[in-house]
Amino acid sequence: MRLGKFELGIPAFLAPMAGVTDKAFRETVRSVGGRHVWTEMISDKALTYMNSRTLEMLDLSGEVSPRIVQIFGSEPEVMAKAAALAVERDAEIIDINMGCPTPKIVKNGEGSALLQDLPLAQRIAEAVVKAVEVPVTVKMRLGWTADAIVAPELAKRVEAVGVQMVSVHGRTREQFYAGTANRDWIKKVKEGVSIPVIANGDIFSPQEAKKVLEETGCDGVMVGRGSLGNPWLIPQIDSFLNHGALLEQPSLEQKIKGAMEHFDRVLSYKGERVGLNEMRKHAVWYIKGIRNAAQLRDHIMQTKTSLEMKNLFQRILQENA
């Protein structure tokens, strides 16, 4: 598929995840062969206020194309301004979040709340498209509840105002992450528009990614939770979808070394205190499935310094050699 000036093949996107897809994790995914990564969702108002933490989240320096930034908000004019500011800071694709289910986002009329007001969602998309010269995309859920599925109509509405791609998480806001992603509705979204549609939800292997495309007719996939502690999944899916080649699973040594390199990136960007706090959750994800994982998880959560964390990684390597 093509998106603006970018030839993407059959893309395997790393989904935007708050508190996860920061610069360190994006670089980690790219370092193992992932090509298409997204920023964490960025508040439009915080960006227009030039909030220092938000500007750090928008740091795209040194990152290769395509640089995809996701923004969220509920006011067309503010979203348009935020999109333009993101492009000034080297964003090459702007994505609009219409799917985040968390209460603190929804209570402000943002994220999934827009699924309850399609005219407003359309006005936001139109304002952003008019404000920038780069491709604009939308990430959405199926609807607010199972009785109010709106994704097919919303996709048509945003396509009509110039949005060039939609990504659909096959759950409602009411579901959060429970149950299973509904691929039948994703297929209906794809059948109703001419722009590319990306399938999202419950993709944990290259084989499952291929099955999703076969069942929905979508143009690519987006992987969220499956990449936690497993950045290798993104290039594995990419290779399988585009070349039919199944890459080998990383060895334990590769996983631990990858985790240590990820940790070094986190420390370089966020410092000791914040970096250690944020790396604990990643470290727990990296060790999932290995021997004594539950006990190791407790040790990880009790680490007080980056040196303790690194020594723990080294111990895991030695004990599992």
N, C-alpha and C positions, 0 to 999 in steps of 0.2 A: 504494500500500500504506500501511497504518497501522502504527505502532510506538509503543505506549503512547499518549501524547497527541499524537504527531506524525503529520501527514499528509505523506507523502513523495512522493506521485505514483509515477512509475517512477524510483527513485533511481539516480543515478550517484555512487557513493561513491569518495572518495579512500582507497585502502587504507592501513592503518597500516604504516609502514616504519621500521625502526630506523635512526636517524641521518639521517632524511630528513623525516618529517612532524612536525617541531618547530613551535613556535608561529609562527615566521617564515614557514615554508612553508604552514602552514594559512591564515594571513592572506593570503598571496599568492594562493593558490587562490581564496579567497573574494573577493579584490579584483577578480578577473577574471570572477566570476559563479558559481563553484562553491558548492554549498550544503551538501554533506554530507562532512565531513572527520573523520578520526580521529587521535588522538594516536599517538605512538610507543608501542610496548608498554612497559609499566611493571612493574617487578619488585614482586611482592606483599611480599616480605620487606623490600626497600629502602624501600618506602612505609611499612610498619608501624614500621620503625626511624627514620622521619622523616629519611631521608638527604636532605641539602640539594640535591644534584643531581637527585634523583628528584622532590623537591617543585617544582623549577624546571620539570621536564618536565611536571608536572601543572598548570602555570599556565594557567588558563582565563579569566583576567580579560579582560573586554572582548569575549569571543567570543560570537557569536550562537548560538541554538539550531539544531539539537540538538548538545549538547556530548557527544561520544562518547569514552570513555576505554577503552583496552584494557589489561588486566592479564594477567600470566602467573605461574604458580607450579605447585606439585604437591601442596600440602597444603590440604585443604578449609577448615580453620579459619582458616589464614592468608589464603587467598584471600577468604574472607568478610569478614575484618577489613579487608583492603585495599580491597575494593569499597565498604564503608561509609565508609572514610576518603576515597575518591575522590568519593563522593556529597556528603560534607560540604564538599568543595572544588568543588562546583558541577557535577560530572558528572551528565548527564541520561540517559545510556545507558551500561551497562557491558558491554564485550565481553571474552570469555575467549579467550586465545590457545591453540589446540590445533593449530597448524600450523607454527610457526617451525621450520625445519630445521637451524639452525646448531648445530654440535657443542657449543659452550659452553652452550647452552640445553638441548639434548637430554640431555647427560650428567648433568644434575641432575634428570632425569625430567620436564622441563617442555616446553612447546611440542608438537612432533610426537611426542615420547615418549609422550604420553597416548594416542596412537592404538594403542599396544600394551597399554593397560590400560583398557578401556572402563568397567568398574565404578568405577574411581577417577575417570575423566573425568566420569562421571555424578554421583558424589558431590560433586565440585568444583562442577559446575553447580548442583546442588541447594542446596549451602551458600551460594553467592553469591545465588541467587534468594531464599532465605529472609532474607538479610542486608540486602537493599535493597528499596526500593519503586519503583525505576525499572526500565525494561525491561532484561533481560539477554539478550545474544546470544552466539553462539559462532562463531569463525572456525576452520576446519579444513582439512586436506588430505584426499585420498582414502583414504590409509592409509600404512603404513610402507613397503611394497613393492607391486609389481603383483600379487603373489600373496596379499596381505593387505589387500584393499580393505574398509574398515570404515565409510566415511562414511555410507552409508545406515542402518546400524544405530546409529551414534553419533548421527545426527540424530534418530532416533526416541527414543533414550534421553534426550537433553537436552530434547526437546519434552515428554516425559512428566513432567519435573520443573519445567517452567515457563519454559524458555527460549523467547523470543518470535521469534527469527530466527536462521538460520544462514547463514554465508557459506562457500562451498566453492571452494577453489583446486583446479583440476582436475589436479593432479599428486600423486605420492606423495612421501614424504620422501626416498626413495632418489634420485628424479629431481632434487631441488633445483629448478633452473630450466631444466633441459635438456629436449629433446623438446618435445612440444606438450601443451597442456591437454586432458584427455579430457572432452569435453562429454557423452558418453553416460552416464558415471557421475554427473555433476552432475544430469542429467535424472532418473536413478534416485533420487537424494536428494530431488529436488523431488516426485516421484511418491509418495514414501513418507511424507510429512509434510503437515500442514495449515498449518503456520506458513510465513511468507515465507522463500524461499531466494534468496540472492544469488550470482551466478556470477562467478568470479574466475579470471584467467589468460588471457594472450595477447589482450588487448583494447587495440588501438592506434588505433582510429578509430571514429567514430559508426556507420558502416555495419557494422563488425564487432560492435559492441555490440548492435545490433538483431538481427543474425544469431544471436548467442549466445542471446538471449532466445527467438527463434523455434525454435531447436534444442533448448533445454532446458526451456522453459516457466517459467523463473525470473521472479522479481518485480522484479529489478533487477540492476545490474552493479557490480563493484568493480574499480577501475583502479589498478595499482601502477606498474610500470616505464614504462608508456606516458605517465605524467605527469611523468617526470623531464626537466626542462628544458622542459616543455610543460604548465604548469598550465591552459592554455586548453582542453586536451582534456576536462577534467571538465565545464565548462559546454557545450562543443560536444555531448557525448554527451547531457547532460541535455536540451538544446534539441531534439535530433533524436528522442529517445525519447518526450518528452512533447508536442512540438508539431510534429514532422515537419519542422522547419526546420534547414537546415544553415548554421551560422555560418561566416563567412569565416575562413580561416587568418590568424593574426597576421602582419603584415609583419615584416621584419627589424628595423625601427626599433621596433616594438612589443615584439618579443622582447628586444632589448637594453635598452630602457627598463624593461621588466618585470623583467629580471635586476637592473638597478641598484636598483630599488625593493625587490626582494627582499633585496639585499645590505644596504641601509640598515636593513631590519628585523632582519637577522641581527646587524649591528653593535650595534644598540640593545639587543638582548637578551643578547648574548654577549661584547661588547667586541671590541677590535682583534685580539688574538692568536687567540683561539678562533674568532671570527667569520670572519677571513680564512681560516683553516685549513679551516673547514667550507664556506665559499662556493666554494672552488676546484673541488670536485667538481660543485656546481650550475652554475658558470660553464661548465665543460666540456660539461655536458648542454645548456645553453642554446645553445651555438654549433654543436651537431651539425648537419651538413649544409650549413653555409655555406662560402663560398670560403676556402681556406687554413685550414680548421679544425684540421688536424693541427699546423701551425706555431703557430697561436694557442693550442692546448692546451698546448704546451710553454711558451709565454710566461705563460699563466695559472698553471701549476704553479710558475713561478719568481718570481711576485710576492712581495714582501716586506712591503708595506704596503697598507692599504686604498686609499690614494691611487693607488698603482700600478695596482691592479685597476680602479679607476674610470677612470683615464686610458686603460687598455687598452680598456675598453668604449667610451669616446668615440672612440678610434682606429678601432675596428671600424665604428662608425656612419659616420665620415667616409670611410673607405676603401670602404664599400659604398653610399654615398649615390647 
